[in-house]
Amino acid sequence: MNYRRLGRSDLQVSEISLGCWTMGGKNWVENHMNGWADVDEDEVTTALKLAVDRGVNHFDNADVYGNGRAERMLARCLKKLGLRSEDYIIATKVGHFCGTAEHSYDPLHIRQQLEQSLKNLQREYVDIYYLHHGDFGPQGEWLDGAAATLNALVQEGKVRVKGQSAYTSEHFARAVPVVRPAVLQSIGNILCPQFFLPDSSVGRLLEAGEMSFVAFSPLHQGVLLGKYNPHCPPVFEPGDIRSQDPKFKGPELNRLNPFLEAMKSRFGSELARLAAVAMRYVLNHPRVACVIPGFRNARQVEQNLTTETQCLSEADMAWIQNEVTKLT
């Protein structure tokens, strides 16, 4: 396994790391579906053993994943395997679960959520603590307080590295100069490369601040594996966020189908091969530290780890970029 440094910090993460959102199971937040169906803790435990045996050292979590269930499950699974969570880099986030606070970035709420996350994770500190989104209020009025709170938590030894997650370039541009994180996180895949391309506005922020990028959804939540039939779209249970996501509906699957068929023709149709190509495409960009695909069993982890041996030439990269342009 290859490891990459996170920005200006001394942390080095496995280039294939794992996202823990699925571990929260089916979930609702403020009446919105925000979880995943069909998660079995024994299968997750087996998958984690395979991952750590192969060198994965970084697990990405959040307070809102199952409203704490994913954090608690990660701690239990590592304990079942006889592993010390302190020997691994564990990230978690605050921001999408407001509780009784006026705003999720109220400094007191950030502190309360971190303390609960530490209890859930059975840790005395978290390695990376992200602000989970870039909405700091209509006038950005919660930004300074959130940034100051993160700084204080670092000084107190409860957070090692500050992170910022966001979903628009504008939100990153506003937050980064104030928060001064070592790492940024957002969606990052072949179809959504806007935050890690070197010539993008966020790419320039990464370079100027010597920050790293952590890419979630590198497989576009499995869509890039070409396993969904546009003529018979998948059906998901209530509480599974995919049930309302347009990318799993017939029109979008049909739009992407020519691209996915072209990918299969060039690289092969095996799921592991397509997964490896998709993630290596992201990892080939200089400021990307790691990808954090989700997982629910050992088969998916094994599939993701094939990326270790995948190479993409400059011609392959250019071909993929050219095929993507045909979609727009």
CORUR-V630603 format. One record per residue. N is the residue number from 0. RES is the residue in three letters. SS is DSSP state (a for helix, b for strand, c for the rest). D_CENTER is the distance of its C-alpha to the mean C-alpha in whole Angstrom. Layout:
# CORUR-V630603
N RES SS D_CENTER
N RES SS D_CENTER
This chain:
# CORUR-V630603
0 MET c 19
1 ASN c 18
2 TYR b 17
3 ARG b 16
4 ARG b 17
5 LEU c 15
6 GLY c 17
7 ARG c 20
8 SER c 19
9 ASP c 20
10 LEU c 17
11 GLN b 16
12 VAL b 13
13 SER b 14
14 GLU c 12
15 ILE b 11
16 SER b 9
17 LEU b 8
18 GLY b 5
19 CYS c 8
20 TRP a 8
21 THR a 11
22 MET a 13
23 GLY a 14
24 GLY c 16
25 LYS c 18
26 ASN c 18
27 TRP b 19
28 VAL b 19
29 GLU c 22
30 ASN c 23
31 HIS b 20
32 MET b 18
33 ASN c 15
34 GLY b 14
35 TRP c 15
36 ALA c 18
37 ASP c 20
38 VAL c 18
39 ASP c 20
40 GLU a 20
41 ASP a 22
42 GLU a 20
43 VAL a 17
44 THR a 19
45 THR a 21
46 ALA a 17
47 LEU a 17
48 LYS a 20
49 LEU a 20
50 ALA a 16
51 VAL a 18
52 ASP a 21
53 ARG c 20
54 GLY c 18
55 VAL c 15
56 ASN c 15
57 HIS b 11
58 PHE b 9
59 ASP b 7
60 ASN c 8
61 ALA c 10
62 ASP c 14
63 VAL c 13
64 TYR a 12
65 GLY a 15
66 ASN a 17
67 GLY a 17
68 ARG a 17
69 ALA a 14
70 GLU a 14
71 ARG a 18
72 MET a 17
73 LEU a 15
74 ALA a 18
75 ARG a 21
76 CYS a 20
77 LEU a 20
78 LYS a 23
79 LYS a 24
80 LEU c 24
81 GLY c 26
82 LEU c 23
83 ARG c 22
84 SER a 19
85 GLU a 20
86 ASP a 20
87 TYR c 17
88 ILE b 14
89 ILE b 12
90 ALA b 10
91 THR b 10
92 LYS b 11
93 VAL b 14
94 GLY c 15
95 HIS c 14
96 PHE c 17
97 CYS c 20
98 GLY c 23
99 THR c 26
100 ALA c 25
101 GLU c 26
102 HIS c 23
103 SER c 20
104 TYR c 20
105 ASP c 24
106 PRO a 24
107 LEU a 26
108 HIS a 23
109 ILE a 20
110 ARG a 22
111 GLN a 23
112 GLN a 19
113 LEU a 19
114 GLU a 22
115 GLN a 21
116 SER a 17
117 LEU a 19
118 LYS a 22
119 ASN a 19
120 LEU a 18
121 GLN c 21
122 ARG c 21
123 GLU c 23
124 TYR c 20
125 VAL b 16
126 ASP b 15
127 ILE b 13
128 TYR b 13
129 TYR b 11
130 LEU b 13
131 HIS c 11
132 HIS c 13
133 GLY c 15
134 ASP c 18
135 PHE c 21
136 GLY c 24
137 PRO c 26
138 GLN c 27
139 GLY c 24
140 GLU c 27
141 TRP c 24
142 LEU a 22
143 ASP a 25
144 GLY a 25
145 ALA a 21
146 ALA a 21
147 ALA a 24
148 THR a 23
149 LEU a 20
150 ASN a 23
151 ALA a 25
152 LEU a 22
153 VAL a 22
154 GLN a 26
155 GLU c 26
156 GLY c 24
157 LYS c 22
158 VAL b 19
159 ARG b 19
160 VAL b 16
161 LYS b 15
162 GLY b 12
163 GLN b 12
164 SER b 9
165 ALA c 11
166 TYR c 12
167 THR c 15
168 SER a 17
169 GLU a 20
170 HIS a 17
171 PHE a 16
172 ALA a 20
173 ARG a 21
174 ALA a 19
175 VAL a 18
176 PRO a 22
177 VAL a 22
178 VAL a 19
179 ARG c 20
180 PRO c 16
181 ALA c 16
182 VAL b 12
183 LEU b 10
184 GLN b 7
185 SER b 7
186 ILE b 7
187 GLY c 9
188 ASN b 11
189 ILE c 15
190 LEU c 15
191 CYS b 13
192 PRO c 14
193 GLN c 15
194 PHE c 13
195 PHE c 14
196 LEU c 17
197 PRO c 20
198 ASP c 22
199 SER c 20
200 SER a 20
201 VAL a 17
202 GLY a 17
203 ARG a 21
204 LEU a 19
205 LEU a 17
206 GLU a 20
207 ALA a 23
208 GLY c 21
209 GLU c 20
210 MET c 16
211 SER b 13
212 PHE b 10
213 VAL b 7
214 ALA b 6
215 PHE b 3
216 SER c 6
217 PRO c 8
218 LEU c 11
219 HIS c 11
220 GLN c 11
221 GLY c 14
222 VAL a 16
223 LEU a 16
224 LEU a 18
225 GLY c 20
226 LYS c 21
227 TYR c 22
228 ASN b 25
229 PRO c 26
230 HIS c 29
231 CYS b 28
232 PRO c 25
233 PRO c 23
234 VAL c 24
235 PHE c 21
236 GLU c 22
237 PRO c 23
238 GLY c 20
239 ASP b 17
240 ILE a 15
241 ARG a 16
242 SER a 20
243 GLN a 20
244 ASP c 17
245 PRO a 20
246 LYS a 18
247 PHE a 19
248 LYS c 23
249 GLY a 25
250 PRO a 26
251 GLU a 22
252 LEU a 22
253 ASN a 26
254 ARG a 25
255 LEU a 22
256 ASN a 25
257 PRO a 27
258 PHE a 24
259 LEU a 22
260 GLU a 26
261 ALA a 27
262 MET a 23
263 LYS a 25
264 SER a 28
265 ARG a 27
266 PHE a 25
267 GLY c 26
268 SER c 25
269 GLU c 24
270 LEU a 20
271 ALA a 19
272 ARG a 21
273 LEU a 19
274 ALA a 15
275 ALA a 17
276 VAL a 18
277 ALA a 15
278 MET a 13
279 ARG a 15
280 TYR a 16
281 VAL a 13
282 LEU a 14
283 ASN c 17
284 HIS c 16
285 PRO c 18
286 ARG c 15
287 VAL b 12
288 ALA b 12
289 CYS b 9
290 VAL b 7
291 ILE b 5
292 PRO b 7
293 GLY b 8
294 PHE c 11
295 ARG c 15
296 ASN c 17
297 ALA a 18
298 ARG a 19
299 GLN a 16
300 VAL a 15
301 GLU a 18
302 GLN a 17
303 ASN a 14
304 LEU a 16
305 THR a 19
306 THR a 17
307 GLU a 18
308 THR a 22
309 GLN c 21
310 CYS c 22
311 LEU c 22
312 SER c 25
313 GLU a 26
314 ALA a 28
315 ASP a 25
316 MET a 22
317 ALA a 25
318 TRP a 26
319 ILE a 22
320 GLN a 22
321 ASN a 26
322 GLU a 25
323 VAL a 22
324 THR a 25
325 LYS c 27
326 LEU c 24
327 THR c 25
